Amino acid sequence: MSFLRLDINWNASGGGAFAIVPLPSPFGPIPGFPYKLPDTLPLARSHTAPVLDTDWSPHNDSIVASGGEDGKIAIWNVDASAFEGWGAEGWIPKDFDPVWRIDASPRKIGQVLFHPTAQNVLASAGGDLTIKLWDLAQTESPRLALTGHGDSIQSLAFNPTGTLLATTCRDRKLRLFDPRAGGEAVRIADGHGGIKASRIAWMGELGKIATTGFSKMSDRQVSIWETGGLGNEKTMATDQSAGVVMPFWTDNNILFLAGKGDGNIRYYEYESDSLHALAEYKSSDPQRGMCFLPRRSLNVSECEIARAYKVSGSTVEPIAFIVPRKADSFQSDIFPPAPSIEPSLSANEFFAGKTAPRKLVDLSSGSTFTGAASTPTPTFTAPAPTPAAAPTPTSTSSAHTHEPSAASIPAPAPIAKSQSLPPQSTPSSASVSSASGGGVGSGGSGMPHANAGASNEEVSSVRQENAQLKSDLREARELIRNLELQIETQKANARKAAQALFEASG
């Protein structure tokens, strides 16, 4: 999904298709747009077999790529005018047409993924066990190919700057690639022991990877891996349900886990090399799929730190995760800078080997800056976020909210229903303690004003120094990883050359 639109795979005759609809909001209706979708929707039709995956460009909210069982990739440019007059009397739905088609594989295309910092660079994973990287300006052939998978590729994820690509595979291996060098993986490790599907997510700037999968006894698991040597730092069993778990990471150091067929969403804070359970969103409607809104599009005035879109039956439900605090000003501690829509590299620069930090946007001012000079992500210390679900465009649903208690955080409970209009967000009355010890919106006495000012200055100075040290450490680790990858690449090339000489002499 993008900042503006959501796509949904669609059962349609005559080949594969998917629908593209404007984003519903948990906080109010879309101006001039019917809250219930029309009975007949315009579809994106081009594939001759079912669509298996889609991905929106992080640098253009109108560009979406799709891959299907027909081995084709289609690129679509969705103009805003396509949504004018939806559902009005006399309106005639008009299907979308792709702007480009790519013959990507003789077999199916299971995954497509845009590069996070390089413009118009797309990765595709095919049934030929190969990941291909495409420059969308020159699609006659892929620019690079990543090989070495022993079975079908199940998921893939770039690190925040796009210098590394991690994959999970049906052969139960976890692989790490240098996408600029091509060829085989520079790191390989044993993943989850079960035969069911595994999923992967990069944990922001922490230099770690989160995977979900199954044990040999069919327990559902979540694992944390360090990227230097792909060593396993922690594996935790969650339950024994059968659905594949989809992991989603936010830069508040929160990992969301949503299982297919489940009605709940678990979320954990990562701190001190461990996952700590925060709370759980519960629903009786099983989810068939889920995605998360880009953080630059969140409602910061409502302290919304994440928003999920849940596909359930014939509905799409927006679920807002809200920190229950009263605040009239921007809350910088829960809103670190978000990835910007501006690319850091062109496709040619990326394939030439150039690297660049991603560009970030300050959510308080909207200004864009280069990530290398940014402050590291602060640890999320506020109370666990509160899920608040709103009605979907296709059916009536409920709004949910809950308040954290001193001992524990209860699951969300429905508090209101609406048959026609979307419910408005209900601010929680719970108070949140400030860093200096005084209550926010609670009338607490806190510290004396003079000492509070001095304490705030000291705390600010210590935080700034700590942030700079963390930034330097992260840059040093990134440099070490890049050097290690270069060494591994040279070793792999040397092995290939030795093998070629041996075969030629034999």
JOQUI-V812269 format. One line per field, one symbol per residue. ss: DSSP state (H for helix, E for strand, C for the rest). phi: phi as a letter, one per 40 degrees, with the letter a starting at -180 (. if undefined). burial: # if it has 9 or more other ideal C-beta (glycine too) atoms within 8 Angstrom, else .. A space follows every 50 residues. Layout:
ss=???
phi=???
burial=???
//
This chain:
ss=CCCCEEEEEECCCCCCEEEEEECCCCCCCCCCCCCCCCCCCCEEECCCCC EEEEEECCCCCCEEEEEECCCEEEEEECCHHHHCCCCCCCCCCCCECCCE EEECCCCCEEEEEECCCECCEEEEEECCCCEEEEECCECCCCCEEECCCC CCEEEEEECCCCCCEEEEECCCEEEEECCCCCECCCEEEECCCCCCCCEE EECHHHCEEEEEEECCCCCEEEEEEECCCCCEEEEEEEECCCCCEEEEEE CCCEEEEEECCCCCEEEEEEECCEEEEEEEECCCCCCCEEEECCHHHCCH HHCEEEEEEEEECCEEEEEEEECCCCCCCCCCCCCCCEECCCCCECHHHH HCCCCCCCEEECCCCCCEEEHHHCCCCCCCCCCCCEEEECCCCCCCCEEE ECCCCCCCCCCCEEEEECCCCCCCCCCCCCCEECCCCCEECCCCCCCCHH HHHHHHHHHHHHHHHHHHHHHHHHHHHHHHHHHHHHHHHHHHHHHHHHHH HHHHHC
phi=.bcbbbbbcbcacghcaacbbcccbcbiccdgbccbcccbbcbcbaccad cbabacccbacbbbbbbbccgbbbbbbcccccbcgdgccgcbcbccbcca bbccacbcbcabacccbccgbbbbbbccgbbbbbcccabcaccabbbhcc accbaaaccdcgcbbbbbaccgbbbbbccccggcccabaccccccccbbb accfccgbbbbbabcccgccbbbbbcccbfcccabbcbabcccccccbbb ccgbbcbbccgcbbbcabccaffacbccaacbacccccaaabcdccbccc cbfccaabbbcagbbbbcbcbbccacacbccccbbcdbdcccccbccccc cchcbacccbbcccbgcbaccccccdccccbcddcbcbcbcccbacbbcb aabccccabcccbcbabbcbbccccbcccccbcccchcccgbgccgcccc cccccccccccccccccccccccccccccccccccccccccccccccccc cccccc
burial=###.######.#..#############..#..#.#.##..#######.#. #######.#.################.#...#...#....#....#.#.. ##.##..###########.########.########..#...####.##. .###################.##########.#.#####.##.#.#.### ####..#########..###########.#.#.#...#.....####### ############.#######....#..####.#.#.#..#.#####.#.# .###########..############....#..########.#####.## #....########....####..#.##..#.############...#### ####....##.#.....#...##.##.#.###.#.#.###.....##... .#..##..#.......#..##..##.##.###.##..##..##....... ......
//
